[in-house]
Amino acid sequence: MQTMQLVLAAVMVIQRPAAPPSPQLEALQLARQLDALQGLQGLEGLSGLAGLEGLAGLEGLQGFEALEGFEALEGFEGVAGFEALAEQDPTDSLWRAARQAFNRGDYSSAANLYGDLNRRYPNSTRAGDALYWAAFALYKNDDLDRARSLLVTQQRRYPKAATLRDGDALLARIQTALAKQGDEAAGRWISEHAQPRPEADTGRGKGCVSEDDDDDLRVAALMGLLQMDATKAVPILRKVLARRDACSTVLRRKAVFILSQKRSPETEDILLDAAQHDPDSEVRQQAVFWLSQVPTERAVEMLDSILKTSKDQELQEKAVFALSQQHSPKAAEILRAYAERSDAPSEVREKAIFWLGQRHSAENAAFLRGLYAKLADDDLKEKVIFSLSQMGGAENARWLMDIALNEREPIEQRKKALFWAGQTGADLDQLAPLYDRMQNREMKEQLIFVYSQRHEAAALDALIKIAKTEPDKELRKKAIFWLGQSHDPRAAQVLLEIINQ
């Protein structure tokens, strides 16, 4: 009887779901099996069990529940792995099907499947996210009204959805598109959400927008103004820039850029006001920078005032740039006056000199050539040399050569003038004979480099002469090196001759 109990117990275990046995279960099974095996040594007739393997379907086991010894199986349901598998999330199949449809670009099917998931399982963890993805699919299909409706529903019914912030950004995009189409409700929504909340704290607390918080609903709405025409966008931007609380700082910084892209009679006034009165230095700097896009004498006068009165170096740099983009004679005059100011920061004066060099006028060129003699700062002198080289022209090239040959000038300035003279196409008939006249070794080395950068035959002739006749071994080696970079057959022949010496 005990043997039969063991066999039936084994069969019942086989019928249960397989699971890795725990150490406790293994010990329990071993103990009970040992108890059941006691006394089996003397049993005869075990051969009668042969053939049990063939019991069809084990139907013959019905009714064995009452057999003595089956109590040993009680409690197995609590062992790890023996409990029934948890029921699968009922939204899985719909979610996968919707995702697959979305990924293959079948947005209509994706929207229907996500919507079906939300309708059938409104209390599931995926219900709120399904609304977002359904709205996204509708947005892809330009079904903006339905997409907006779903996102509003998500905000109202699922405030803890993982995609809520993404939904806010998408809603702003949709409202912008609808406003551009003339939807009045969308226009009102953007106007309301682009502005700082009146109840926002004055510090970095609740309600404030951080610098990198591009997903904030107000930031998204504000950026949506880029798509609106100026008549609708500028009044909203004026309200944003009129705020002075700390929580509106990030919005004001973004509003300055958007305003600069709008052309309206109010644009200049708003930028000028921000440049003068905004409490945030970055807002002021950006307003000054974007005044470069306002080509009026009033803007030029404002920029001149900043250069004369402001102590903010970054603000002055922005003003110099803005003036460089103005094409009025007055703007160039202001830049020239600033470049001469010994009390101005050298870094900003360098920028003024640079931008004067980008305006190819005879007046600017004459000014820079005259300015060079007045300067004591080597960096400023170098910037003048560079700016004149960028202007080009025979007169500027002659001036550069004069600086290069002037032994009273610092050697570094002479080398730079020589380099830029060579780069800007100085006459090789003038450059080639210079080597023999030069006494300074550094200037000779610079001339070798200048020759190497020119492609005329006269430049190669000069290098060949140096490689063959220069007494200074190091200078000869430099000339030979640059001959090795040439593809002219004459250079190869000279190198062969030197090798065979």
Secondary structure, DSSP 8 states (H G I E B T S, - for coil): -HHHHHHHHHHHHHHS------HHHHHHHHHHHHHHHTTGGG---GGGGTTGGG-GGGGGGTTGGGSTTGGGGTTGGGSTTTS------TTHHHHHHHHHHHHTT-HHHHHHHHHHHHHH-TTSTTHHHHHHHHHHHHHHTT-HHHHHHHHHHHHHH-TT-TTHHHHHHHHHHHHHHHHHTT-HHHHHHHHHHTS--TT--SSSSTT---TT-TTSHHHHHHHHGGGS-HHHHHHHHHHHHH--SGGGHHHHHHHHHHHHT--STTHHHHHHHHHHH-SSHHHHHHHHHHGGG--SHHHHHHHHHHHHH---HHHHHHHHHHHHT--SHHHHHHHHHHHH-TTS-HHHHHHHHHHHHHS--HHHHHHHHHHHHH---HHHHHHHHHHHHHH--HHHHHHHHHHHH-TTS-HHHHHHHHHHHHHTT--HHHHTTHHHH---HHHHHHHHHHHHT--SHHHHHHHHHHHHH-S-HHHHHHHHHHHHT---HHHHHHHHHHHT-
